[in-house]
Amino acid sequence: MLSLVKILSFVLVLLLLASPLLVAVRALREEKQTLMALDHPVLDTSVLLISPSSNIFPDGDDVVREDSNILEAMRTVNFWLLFLAMLCGMGSGFATINNIRQIGESLRYTTVQLNSLVSLWSIWNFLGRFGAGYISDTFLHKHSWPRPVFMAITLGVMAVGHVVVASGLQGSLYVGSVLIGMAYGSQWSLMPTITSEIFGIRHMGTIYFTISIAGPVGSYLLSVKVIGYFYDKVASKDDNSCFGSQCFRTSFVIMAFVSLFGSLVASVLLFRTNKFYKRLVAKRSFK
């Protein structure tokens, strides 16, 4: 029975990993049908690579200025909202993966279980990156949903994952790592796309890597100042070891609130850019 479960799990993982190929084939088929429906062939495809012209879009009390350089971007509220959301999301994700093996050891997981846990994290991380990109594209172009809405949702899912790990129940680390891993991977898919849409692609690389600094900053604060601090408070004074759910419970409850705060920050970014995204979709649909 156990071997059958392992085989089914392996087949499921292979199907999930192969899913991007199915999406690519479907996209090519739809593109071919679209081209065949045109009265004349598309000779100039360069428009697909050109971002909308450098315009200023008023959006409530906010102004979205496309093709901003790094200094112009850093003078906007949207930049710091995105930075803060990533500090909460990527920071707590980094902190989890940096300590996931030690968490498993404190819960007395076997070496095989720990190795499987680390490997599965990579799979959930990948699926989160792919899934968030594909789903956000679909809802943006078909329903005009602003992309930050998915950032808010995935940060909320990450908060739930931290609570599951904090519970210390049997198998909670596996379930929590699935939720946290997929939500963490989603941030790496959504953040660069949102950056290019709000600030343009001309200086996208510089702005993207500047916002990426939020990841290691958040990781340091949560790994050292939160997880390390509370672990040392309950660890044995003799060999600094700790066993049981109490070793990391407080830390993960704090990180759950951090992720929830990041979700609220992403929601603010959503409301500030809502009108901009609707104009952006409308503008692209006329090209």
BAROVO-95257 format. One line per field, with one value per residue (C-alpha): z, x, y; residue number from 1; residue in three letters. Coordinates in steps of 0.001 Angstrom, whole numbers. Layout:
BEGIN
c3 (Z:...)
c1 (X:...)
c2 (Y:...)
k (NUM:...)
r (ALA:...)
REM end
This chain:
BEGIN
c3 (0:929:-2344:-4290:-2565:-3409:-7083:-7321:-5656:-8099:-11095:-9735:-9350:-12929:-14263:-12355:-13674:-17228:-16968:-18392:-21655:-21943:-21411:-24015:-26583:-25881:-26264:-29605:-30854:-29860:-31490:-34701:-34765:-34175:-37029:-39393:-38536:-39536:-42962:-43391:-41712:-38911:-40384:-37510:-34223:-32495:-30932:-28666:-27046:-26734:-23442:-23426:-24138:-21287:-19870:-16504:-15338:-12459:-10168:-7228:-5187:-6924:-10166:-12124:-14225:-16751:-17830:-14538:-13567:-10126:-8504:-9928:-8831:-5295:-4954:-5423:-2760:-5042:-4953:-1164:-952:-3291:-1363:1982:656:-639:2647:4397:1772:568:4002:5756:2889:3077:6863:6539:4010:5951:9080:7670:8372:11959:12422:11188:13542:16495:15557:15342:11593:10130:7729:4811:5725:6000:2602:1041:2659:1161:-2281:-2196:-1256:-4596:-6453:-4665:-5213:-8965:-9208:-7338:-9796:-12833:-11483:-10279:-13619:-15694:-13495:-13088:-16879:-17528:-15062:-16081:-19801:-19591:-16525:-15989:-12515:-11286:-10729:-7113:-6097:-6505:-4463:-1642:-1947:-1953:1062:2847:1917:3258:6580:6769:6073:8956:11294:10184:10937:14293:15292:15560:14636:12944:9291:9785:8480:5189:4752:5854:3533:570:1304:2143:-761:-3402:-1980:-1794:-5408:-6454:-5145:-7443:-10403:-9550:-8324:-11519:-13669:-11502:-11472:-15283:-15593:-13043:-13735:-17347:-18853:-19692:-16195:-15074:-14226:-11811:-10131:-9926:-8232:-5878:-4716:-4457:-1650:507:479:2297:4559:5666:5941:8287:10509:10772:10866:13372:15336:15523:14929:16431:19412:20437:19733:22080:24800:24941:23901:26349:27991:27746:24012:22654:21422:21454:20693:20331:18693:21285:19655:16697:17568:18626:15661:13110:14739:14390:10760:10121:11276:9161:6058:6863:7144:3759:2328:3611:2075:-1270:-968:-632:-3779:-5474:-4756:-5771:-9157:-9916:-12437:-13993:-14724:-16287:-18596:-19343:-20396:-22489:-24175:-25025:-26384:-29108:-30375)
c1 (0:2823:4663:1461:1141:4768:4221:1059:2822:5730:3362:1511:4766:5794:2435:2765:6285:5106:2163:4124:4556:793:254:2907:1277:-2114:-730:887:-2379:-4339:-1747:-1915:-5707:-5521:-3065:-5184:-8222:-6472:-7157:-3464:-339:1400:4662:5930:6026:8193:5099:4907:8165:7441:6065:3350:4698:6065:2901:1767:-1410:-3223:-4731:-6511:-3887:-1187:686:2051:4985:6127:9758:10983:14621:15610:15623:12221:10839:12181:10346:6993:4827:4250:7950:8051:4759:6174:9466:7684:5419:8479:10315:7437:6899:10399:11892:9637:10082:13874:13739:11644:13880:17012:15682:13466:15978:16501:12730:12404:15149:13404:10234:12334:11939:14190:17017:15018:12043:14240:15831:12392:11149:13938:13430:9673:10205:11965:9019:6398:8589:8699:4966:4294:6421:4790:1254:1226:2531:47:-2995:-2230:-1783:-5107:-7100:-5374:-6077:-9497:-10989:-8757:-7763:-4753:-1754:-1159:-4377:-2539:360:-2072:-3692:-410:890:-2323:-1712:1829:434:-1787:1269:3186:256:159:3887:3465:772:3367:833:1919:2673:2213:5693:4869:1551:3002:5997:3635:1710:4769:6827:4169:3426:7140:7684:4714:6396:9372:7006:4731:7244:9329:6184:4508:7742:7904:4247:4282:7742:8327:10996:13656:15219:13433:16623:17923:14560:13899:17197:16819:13447:14987:17182:14073:14483:17829:16989:13770:15536:18172:15614:13368:16087:18392:16236:13127:13800:17307:16258:13260:15076:17906:15386:13941:17031:19060:21836:24198:24299:21869:19495:15720:13052:9334:6965:7749:11176:9711:6043:6415:8654:6192:3251:5192:6031:2346:1504:4374:2999:-514:824:2512:-839:-2420:407:-117:-3840:-2999:-858:-3804:-6206:-3643:-2980:-6462:-7397:-3933:-4237:-7670:-6243:-3222:-5363:-7604:-4589:-2988:-6240:-6255:-2770)
c2 (0:2373:1677:2404:5786:6600:5659:7772:10693:10381:10334:13383:15303:14402:15613:18875:19410:18711:21105:24101:22162:21740:25450:26282:23983:25511:29034:28154:26654:29771:32018:30001:30255:34007:34516:32414:34534:37756:39244:39991:38588:40398:41620:43750:41869:44446:46004:42973:43994:47684:48901:51534:54990:57037:58510:59730:58050:59765:57142:58735:60506:58483:59008:56038:57231:54659:54218:55681:55450:54177:57629:58531:55161:55536:58841:57110:55482:52479:51586:51434:49560:46923:46876:46455:43703:41831:42330:40555:37835:37024:37654:35140:32686:32933:32553:29404:27660:28666:26941:24191:21423:22544:22758:19162:18004:19654:17738:14522:13960:11276:12094:10693:12860:15946:15333:14815:18012:20101:18529:19053:22716:23244:21712:23841:26905:26230:25567:28807:30787:29228:29178:32786:34034:32060:32760:36478:36821:35102:37192:40425:40125:38459:40120:43202:42049:44083:41850:43032:41245:37933:39225:40008:36562:34619:36561:35614:31968:32290:33553:30450:28264:29849:29189:25537:25119:26875:24369:21608:18915:15696:16410:20158:20889:19137:20954:24284:23955:23386:26582:28677:27290:27993:31456:32246:31199:33312:36454:35907:35629:38562:41119:41594:41654:44281:46266:46349:47329:50138:51560:50460:48211:50813:50678:47539:45625:48248:48770:45026:44207:47166:45853:42349:43651:43375:39568:39255:42208:40528:37172:38626:40326:37270:34584:36277:38687:36489:32774:32798:34921:32810:29539:30515:31411:27867:25853:23817:25783:22802:22041:24684:21970:22077:19490:20059:22513:25188:25732:27639:28250:31886:32686:31336:33082:36342:35538:34797:38326:39691:37934:39148:42694:42226:41143:44353:46400:44635:45433:49123:48849:47119:49990:52608:50977:49624:52345:52227:48490:48945:51635:49466:46498:48738:50329:46976:45580:48269:47356)
k (1:2:3:4:5:6:7:8:9:10:11:12:13:14:15:16:17:18:19:20:21:22:23:24:25:26:27:28:29:30:31:32:33:34:35:36:37:38:39:40:41:42:43:44:45:46:47:48:49:50:51:52:53:54:55:56:57:58:59:60:61:62:63:64:65:66:67:68:69:70:71:72:73:74:75:76:77:78:79:80:81:82:83:84:85:86:87:88:89:90:91:92:93:94:95:96:97:98:99:100:101:102:103:104:105:106:107:108:109:110:111:112:113:114:115:116:117:118:119:120:121:122:123:124:125:126:127:128:129:130:131:132:133:134:135:136:137:138:139:140:141:142:143:144:145:146:147:148:149:150:151:152:153:154:155:156:157:158:159:160:161:162:163:164:165:166:167:168:169:170:171:172:173:174:175:176:177:178:179:180:181:182:183:184:185:186:187:188:189:190:191:192:193:194:195:196:197:198:199:200:201:202:203:204:205:206:207:208:209:210:211:212:213:214:215:216:217:218:219:220:221:222:223:224:225:226:227:228:229:230:231:232:233:234:235:236:237:238:239:240:241:242:243:244:245:246:247:248:249:250:251:252:253:254:255:256:257:258:259:260:261:262:263:264:265:266:267:268:269:270:271:272:273:274:275:276:277:278:279:280:281:282:283:284:285:286:287)
r (MET:LEU:SER:LEU:VAL:LYS:ILE:LEU:SER:PHE:VAL:LEU:VAL:LEU:LEU:LEU:LEU:ALA:SER:PRO:LEU:LEU:VAL:ALA:VAL:ARG:ALA:LEU:ARG:GLU:GLU:LYS:GLN:THR:LEU:MET:ALA:LEU:ASP:HIS:PRO:VAL:LEU:ASP:THR:SER:VAL:LEU:LEU:ILE:SER:PRO:SER:SER:ASN:ILE:PHE:PRO:ASP:GLY:ASP:ASP:VAL:VAL:ARG:GLU:ASP:SER:ASN:ILE:LEU:GLU:ALA:MET:ARG:THR:VAL:ASN:PHE:TRP:LEU:LEU:PHE:LEU:ALA:MET:LEU:CYS:GLY:MET:GLY:SER:GLY:PHE:ALA:THR:ILE:ASN:ASN:ILE:ARG:GLN:ILE:GLY:GLU:SER:LEU:ARG:TYR:THR:THR:VAL:GLN:LEU:ASN:SER:LEU:VAL:SER:LEU:TRP:SER:ILE:TRP:ASN:PHE:LEU:GLY:ARG:PHE:GLY:ALA:GLY:TYR:ILE:SER:ASP:THR:PHE:LEU:HIS:LYS:HIS:SER:TRP:PRO:ARG:PRO:VAL:PHE:MET:ALA:ILE:THR:LEU:GLY:VAL:MET:ALA:VAL:GLY:HIS:VAL:VAL:VAL:ALA:SER:GLY:LEU:GLN:GLY:SER:LEU:TYR:VAL:GLY:SER:VAL:LEU:ILE:GLY:MET:ALA:TYR:GLY:SER:GLN:TRP:SER:LEU:MET:PRO:THR:ILE:THR:SER:GLU:ILE:PHE:GLY:ILE:ARG:HIS:MET:GLY:THR:ILE:TYR:PHE:THR:ILE:SER:ILE:ALA:GLY:PRO:VAL:GLY:SER:TYR:LEU:LEU:SER:VAL:LYS:VAL:ILE:GLY:TYR:PHE:TYR:ASP:LYS:VAL:ALA:SER:LYS:ASP:ASP:ASN:SER:CYS:PHE:GLY:SER:GLN:CYS:PHE:ARG:THR:SER:PHE:VAL:ILE:MET:ALA:PHE:VAL:SER:LEU:PHE:GLY:SER:LEU:VAL:ALA:SER:VAL:LEU:LEU:PHE:ARG:THR:ASN:LYS:PHE:TYR:LYS:ARG:LEU:VAL:ALA:LYS:ARG:SER:PHE:LYS)
REM end
